[in-house]
Amino acid sequence: MNFITLTKYDGAIIGPVARLLGHIMEAIFSFTGLFGIFNIGLSIIIFTIVIKALMIPMSIKQQKFTKMNAIISPEIQKINKRYAGKKDQASMMKRNEETMAVYNKYGVKPTGGCLQLIIQFPILLALYRVVWNIPAYVGRMRDIYYNIISVLSDKFSGFMENETFSKLLANQGTAISADKITKITETFADASASTEAMTTAKNYLVDAMYAFDASEWTAFKDTFSNIGNMAVSGGETVAESIDKIESMNSFMGLNLSVSPMNYVTNASKFGFWIIIAAIMIPVLSGLIQYVSTKISMAAQERQKASSMKKDADEENAFVQSMNMMVKIMPVISIFFCFMFPTCIGVYWIISSLIQVVIQIGVNRYMDKLDINDVVAKNMEKINAKRARMGLAPQKVTKVTNITQELEEDQAEMEERARKREEQIKASTDYYKRTTGTGRLSSKANMVAQYNEKNKNKK
C-alpha cells in the first residue's frame, strides 16, 4: 500500500528540487539501460550513491560547525552565567553584543549549522518523492503504463465502469482516492476532454497501477478478455509490457512498489523466501541505522569532549540524549520500512550504509583537522568582506590559547570547590571531636564554644 500519490510533485520549494533529482534518476536509469539493465532497484542504489557523494561537502561543513561550536559553547556559557537573572534591556543588549563578539572572533555565524540543515532538508524530502514516485520521474517506465492505458481505453469502452477493475484500483489504498477514480471515469467518458485533463487522468491511473502486485496484474488481464495479447505502441503485447514493468520493479524477488507489510499480511500468496526477504528489508534498515547513529553520535561526543569539561548534570543529559537517539532511530526506521513501499526500505538501507562510510571518512578527516586552520580560513573570508566594505581586518584568534584559558578557569573553580569541601569536612570533624554524643549536651557544648568565640573577639 502506498501513502501518497505517485504523480509528479509540484510544490513551490520541494517540486523544483524533486524535478532536478528526477532528471538524475532518469539519466541513471537510461545509463544502466545502455548495458541492457532496466531495473529500478539498481537505479535507486546508484542514485543514492551519487546524491550522497554530492552532499559530502555539506556534511563536512556541518561537522566543522559542530567542532567549532564545541569550542565556542563554553565562552557563550560564561557570558550567559554573567548575565543570569538580568532581564533589563541594557543587560540583554550587552549579552547579545558579547555573544556576537565571540562568534565573530572565530569567524563563525550563529546560524551556520542551521543553514546546512536548511539546505539539506528539501533535498532529503525531494529524494523521497523521487524514490517513491518512480514512474513520475522516469519517462521510460511511465510510457509503458501509458501504452497499456491507451490499449485499455481504445479497446474497452467504458472500462472505468468495470466493477472488478474499480475494486482493483480502490484496493491500492491512498495511492488513489475515490474522488480521483470518479475524475478518471468522467474524463475518459468525455470525448471533448482536454489534453491536460486526459494526462491528469492517466497519471491518476498510473498512481494506482504502479502499486499492483503480481496477482493484481493477473486479475487485470483476466478482467479484460484477451488484453494480454493486444499490441501496444512499439509492437510488444500488453502481457510483455506488464512483464517488463514487473522486471523493472523487481529487487531480490520483491516488488519495490509493494510494502513488506503487504507481503506479511498476504503471506499465503507468496513463497517462504519472499516473505523472509520482505522481513529482512526493515530489519536490515534498523540494524544499519543503529550503526550509523552510533558512529554519528560518537563523533559528536568526541567533539563535545574537546571543549570545557561538562558538569555531572550536563554529562548525564548528553549521555541520555545520545542513548535515546540510538534506541529510537532504528525502531522508527523498522516501523516505516514495514509500512512504506519496499523501494523506501532499499533506499534507507543503501543510504545508511553510505552514511556509515562517509561518517567514518569525515570523522578521520575532522580528527586530523587543525581547528586553527579552520578559524584562519573563516577569518580570511570575513576580512575579505570587511575589506570590500572599507573596514579594518579582524585579528585571527588562536583557539589553543582560548581553550587553555577556559581550562584554567575551570580548574580554578574546581580548586575553590575542593578547598571549600575540605573546610566543611574539617569543621565537621572538629565538632564531632569537641561535642558530646547526647543531643542536649552537643547543643550545650556548641553554644558554649560560640559564646567563648565571641567573648575572645571582644
C-alpha positions in Angstrom: 0.0 0.0 0.0 1.3 3.5 -0.9 0.6 6.5 1.2 1.0 9.4 -1.2 0.2 9.7 -4.9 2.8 8.9 -7.5 2.1 11.9 -9.8 4.9 14.4 -10.0 5.1 16.8 -7.0 4.7 20.5 -7.9 5.3 22.2 -4.5 7.0 25.6 -4.7 10.2 24.5 -2.9 10.3 20.7 -3.0 8.9 20.4 -6.5 11.8 22.0 -8.4 14.4 20.0 -6.3 12.4 16.8 -7.0 12.4 17.5 -10.7 16.1 18.1 -10.7 16.8 14.9 -8.8 14.2 13.2 -11.1 16.4 14.1 -14.1 19.4 12.5 -12.3 17.4 9.3 -11.6 16.2 9.1 -15.2 19.7 9.6 -16.5 21.0 6.8 -14.3 18.1 4.5 -15.5 19.0 5.3 -19.1 22.7 4.8 -18.4 22.1 1.3 -17.0 19.9 0.6 -20.0 22.9 1.0 -22.3 24.1 -2.3 -20.8 20.6 -3.9 -21.1 19.8 -3.4 -17.4 16.5 -1.6 -16.7 16.0 -2.1 -13.0 14.6 0.4 -10.5 16.4 -1.2 -7.6 19.8 -0.8 -9.2 19.0 2.7 -10.2 18.0 3.6 -6.6 21.3 2.3 -5.4 23.4 4.3 -7.9 21.1 7.3 -7.4 21.6 7.2 -3.6 25.4 6.9 -4.0 25.5 9.9 -6.4 23.4 12.1 -4.2 25.2 11.2 -1.0 28.5 11.9 -2.7 27.3 15.3 -3.8 26.2 16.1 -0.2 29.6 15.2 1.3 30.8 18.9 1.3 27.7 19.9 3.3 28.3 17.1 5.7 31.9 18.3 6.2 30.7 21.9 6.8 28.2 20.7 9.3 30.9 18.7 11.2 33.2 21.8 11.1 30.5 23.9 12.6 29.8 21.3 15.3 33.5 21.2 16.2 33.7 25.0 16.3 30.6 25.1 18.4 32.2 22.8 20.9 35.0 25.4 21.3 32.6 28.4 21.3 30.0 27.0 23.6 32.0 27.3 26.9 32.6 31.0 26.2 28.9 31.5 25.5 28.1 29.7 28.7 30.3 32.1 30.7 28.5 35.1 29.2 25.1 33.6 30.0 26.2 33.0 33.6 27.5 36.5 33.9 24.1 37.9 32.8 22.0 35.3 34.5 18.9 36.8 36.1 19.4 40.2 34.4 16.3 40.9 32.3 16.7 44.6 31.8 17.1 45.8 28.2 20.7 47.1 28.7 21.9 43.8 30.1 20.2 41.8 27.4 21.7 44.0 24.7 25.1 43.7 26.3 24.9 40.0 26.4 23.9 39.8 22.7 26.8 42.0 21.8 29.3 39.9 23.8 27.8 36.7 22.3 28.1 38.0 18.7 31.7 39.1 19.5 32.6 35.5 20.4 31.2 34.2 17.1 33.0 37.0 15.2 36.2 36.1 16.9 36.1 32.7 15.4 34.7 33.8 12.1 31.5 31.7 12.6 27.9 32.7 12.1 25.4 31.5 14.9 23.2 30.1 12.1 26.0 28.3 10.3 24.8 24.9 11.4 21.1 25.7 10.7 22.0 26.8 7.2 23.4 23.4 6.3 20.3 21.6 7.7 18.0 24.1 5.8 19.8 23.3 2.6 19.7 19.5 3.1 16.1 19.3 4.3 14.4 20.0 0.9 16.9 17.7 -0.8 16.0 14.8 1.5 12.3 15.4 1.1 12.8 15.6 -2.7 14.8 12.3 -2.6 11.8 10.5 -1.0 9.5 11.9 -3.6 11.7 10.7 -6.5 12.4 7.2 -5.0 8.7 6.8 -4.1 7.3 8.2 -7.3 9.5 6.5 -9.9 7.0 6.5 -12.9 6.5 10.3 -12.4 10.2 10.9 -13.0 11.4 8.0 -15.1 9.8 8.6 -18.5 10.7 5.2 -19.9 8.7 3.4 -17.2 5.8 5.9 -17.3 5.4 5.4 -21.1 4.9 1.7 -20.6 1.9 2.4 -18.3 0.6 5.0 -20.8 0.8 2.4 -23.6 -1.2 -0.1 -21.5 -3.8 2.6 -20.6 -4.1 3.5 -24.3 -5.0 0.0 -25.3 -7.4 -0.2 -22.3 -9.2 3.0 -23.4 -9.2 2.2 -27.1 -10.3 -1.5 -26.9 -12.6 -1.4 -23.9 -15.0 1.5 -24.0 -16.2 2.5 -20.6 -13.5 0.4 -18.9 -13.8 2.5 -15.7 -17.3 1.2 -15.2 -16.0 -2.3 -14.9 -16.7 -3.3 -11.3 -13.7 -5.7 -10.9 -11.3 -3.1 -12.3 -12.7 -0.4 -10.0 -12.1 -2.7 -7.0 -8.6 -3.3 -8.1 -8.0 0.5 -8.1 -9.7 1.0 -4.8 -7.6 -1.7 -3.2 -4.5 0.4 -3.7 -5.5 2.5 -0.6 -4.3 6.1 -0.5 -2.4 5.6 -3.8 -5.7 6.7 -5.4 -8.8 8.2 -3.7 -12.4 7.7 -4.6 -12.6 11.3 -5.9 -9.7 10.6 -8.3 -11.4 7.4 -9.5 -14.5 9.5 -10.2 -12.4 12.0 -12.0 -10.8 9.3 -14.2 -14.2 7.9 -15.1 -15.6 11.4 -16.0 -12.5 12.3 -18.1 -12.4 9.1 -20.2 -16.2 9.3 -20.7 -15.9 12.9 -22.0 -15.0 12.9 -25.7 -14.1 16.6 -25.6 -11.7 16.3 -22.6 -8.7 18.5 -22.9 -5.2 17.0 -23.3 -4.2 18.4 -19.9 -7.3 16.7 -18.3 -6.5 13.4 -20.1 -2.9 13.5 -18.9 -4.0 14.1 -15.3 -6.4 11.2 -15.5 -3.7 8.9 -17.0 -1.4 9.9 -14.2 -4.0 9.0 -11.6 -4.3 5.6 -13.2 -0.5 5.2 -13.1 -0.7 6.1 -9.4 -2.8 3.0 -8.7 -1.5 0.6 -11.3 2.1 1.2 -10.1 1.1 -0.3 -6.8 -0.3 -3.6 -8.4 1.4 -6.7 -7.3 1.8 -9.8 -9.5 -1.6 -11.3 -8.5 -3.3 -8.0 -9.2 -1.7 -7.8 -12.7 -3.1 -11.3 -13.3 -6.5 -10.2 -12.2 -6.2 -7.2 -14.5 -5.5 -9.4 -17.5 -8.4 -11.8 -16.5 -10.8 -8.8 -16.2 -10.3 -7.6 -19.7 -10.5 -10.5 -22.0 -7.5 -11.1 -24.3 -5.9 -7.7 -23.4 -2.6 -9.5 -22.7 -2.3 -10.5 -26.4 -3.1 -7.0 -27.7 -0.3 -5.0 -29.1 0.9 -1.7 -27.7 2.9 1.1 -29.3 6.3 -0.4 -30.3 5.0 -3.8 -31.3 5.1 -5.7 -28.0 2.0 -7.0 -26.3 0.3 -5.8 -23.1 1.4 -9.0 -21.4 5.0 -8.3 -22.4 4.7 -4.7 -21.2 3.4 -6.0 -17.8 6.3 -8.5 -17.6 8.7 -5.6 -18.3 7.2 -3.5 -15.5 7.5 -6.4 -13.1 11.1 -6.9 -14.1 11.9 -3.3 -13.7 10.3 -3.2 -10.3 11.8 -6.5 -9.0 14.6 -6.5 -6.4 15.6 -9.7 -4.6 12.3 -11.2 -5.8 10.3 -8.3 -4.2 8.1 -5.8 -6.0 9.5 -2.4 -5.0 6.1 -0.8 -5.1 4.7 -3.2 -2.5 5.3 -2.8 1.2 6.8 -5.5 3.3 3.7 -5.4 5.5 1.6 -6.3 2.4 3.8 -9.3 1.9 3.4 -10.4 5.5 -0.3 -9.9 5.7 -0.8 -11.8 2.4 1.8 -14.5 3.1 -0.3 -17.2 1.6 0.1 -15.5 -1.9 3.9 -15.6 -1.7 6.7 -18.1 -1.2 8.5 -18.6 2.1 11.8 -17.0 0.9 9.9 -14.0 -0.5 8.4 -13.4 3.0 11.8 -13.7 4.6 13.3 -11.2 2.1 10.4 -8.8 2.8 11.0 -9.0 6.6 14.8 -8.6 6.1 14.4 -5.2 4.4 13.1 -3.3 7.5 15.3 -5.4 9.9 18.5 -4.6 7.9 17.3 -0.9 7.7 17.0 -0.8 11.5 20.3 -2.5 12.1 22.3 -0.3 9.8 20.5 2.8 11.1 21.7 1.7 14.6 25.3 1.5 13.5 25.1 4.8 11.6 23.6 6.6 14.6 26.2 5.2 16.9 29.0 6.4 14.7 27.5 9.8 14.2 26.8 10.2 18.0 30.4 9.1 18.8 31.7 11.9 16.6 29.6 14.5 18.4 30.7 13.1 21.8 34.4 13.4 20.9 33.8 17.0 19.7 32.0 17.9 22.9 34.7 16.2 25.0 37.3 18.6 23.3 35.5 21.6 24.8 35.3 22.7 28.5 34.7 19.8 30.9 31.0 19.3 31.5 29.4 19.2 34.9 27.7 15.9 36.0 24.1 17.1 35.1 25.2 18.2 31.6 27.1 15.0 31.1 24.2 12.8 32.2 21.7 14.8 30.0 24.1 14.4 27.0 24.5 10.7 27.5 20.8 10.1 28.0 20.0 12.1 24.8 22.5 10.0 22.8 21.2 6.7 24.2 17.6 7.8 23.3 18.6 8.6 19.8 20.5 5.3 19.3 17.4 3.4 20.5 14.6 5.3 18.9 16.0 5.9 15.3 16.3 2.2 14.4 12.8 1.4 15.7 11.4 4.3 13.6 13.3 3.0 10.6 11.9 -0.5 11.1 8.4 0.7 11.5 8.3 2.9 8.5 10.1 0.3 6.3 7.4 -2.2 7.1 4.6 0.2 6.2 6.1 2.0 3.2 6.8 0.5 -0.3 9.9 -1.7 -0.4 11.7 0.9 -2.5 11.9 3.2 0.5 13.4 0.4 2.6 16.0 -0.3 -0.1 16.8 3.4 -0.2 17.2 3.7 3.6 19.5 0.6 3.7 21.8 1.9 1.0 21.6 5.5 2.3 22.6 4.3 5.8 25.4 2.1 4.5 26.8 5.0 2.5 26.3 7.3 5.5 28.4 5.0 7.7 31.2 5.0 5.2 31.0 8.8 4.8 30.8 9.4 8.5 33.9 7.3 9.2 35.8 9.2 6.5 34.6 12.6 7.8 35.5 11.6 11.4 39.0 10.8 10.3 39.3 14.0 8.4 38.0 16.0 11.3 40.3 14.3 13.8 43.3 15.4 11.7 41.9 18.9 11.1 43.7 21.8 12.9 40.9 23.9 14.3 43.2 27.0 14.0 43.3 26.4 10.2 39.5 26.5 10.1 39.4 29.7 12.1 42.1 31.3 9.9 40.1 30.4 6.7 36.9 31.7 8.2 38.7 35.0 9.1 40.1 35.3 5.6 36.6 35.2 4.2 35.3 37.7 6.8 38.3 40.1 6.3 37.8 39.9 2.5 34.3 41.0 3.0 35.4 43.7 5.5 37.9 45.0 3.0 35.2 45.5 0.4 33.3 47.5 3.0 36.4 49.6 3.8 36.8 48.1 7.3 39.9 47.1 9.1 40.7 43.4 9.2 39.9 41.4 12.4 42.6 39.6 14.3 42.8 35.8 14.0 42.1 34.1 17.3 44.3 31.2 18.5 41.9 28.6 19.7 44.5 26.8 21.8 45.0 29.9 23.9 41.3 30.4 24.5 40.8 26.8 25.3 43.7 26.9 27.8 42.2 30.0 29.5 38.9 28.2 29.8 40.5 25.1 31.2 42.4 27.2 33.7 39.2 28.9 34.7 37.6 25.6 35.1 40.5 24.2 37.1 40.4 27.3 39.4 36.7 26.8 40.1 37.3 23.1 40.9 40.1 24.0 43.2 37.9 26.5 45.1 35.2 23.9 45.4 37.7 21.3 46.7 39.1 23.7 49.4 35.6 24.5 50.5 34.8 20.8 50.8 37.9 20.3 52.9 37.0 23.2 55.2 33.5 21.8 55.7 34.9 18.4 56.4 37.5 19.8 58.9 34.8 21.8 60.7 32.5 18.8 60.9 35.3 16.6 62.3 36.1 19.4 64.9 32.6 19.5 66.2 32.4 15.7 66.3 35.6 15.7 68.5 34.6 18.5 70.8 30.9 17.9 71.4 29.2 15.1 73.3 27.2 12.3 71.9 23.9 13.3 73.5 21.6 15.7 71.7 21.3 18.2 74.7 25.0 18.0 75.6 26.0 18.5 72.0 23.9 21.6 71.7 25.2 23.0 75.1 28.8 22.5 74.0 28.2 24.2 70.7 26.6 27.2 72.5 29.5 27.3 74.9 32.0 27.3 72.0 30.0 30.0 70.3 30.0 32.2 73.4 33.7 31.6 74.1 34.5 32.5 70.5 32.6 35.8 70.6 34.0 36.6 74.1 37.5 36.4 72.7 36.6 38.8 69.9 35.6 41.5 72.4 
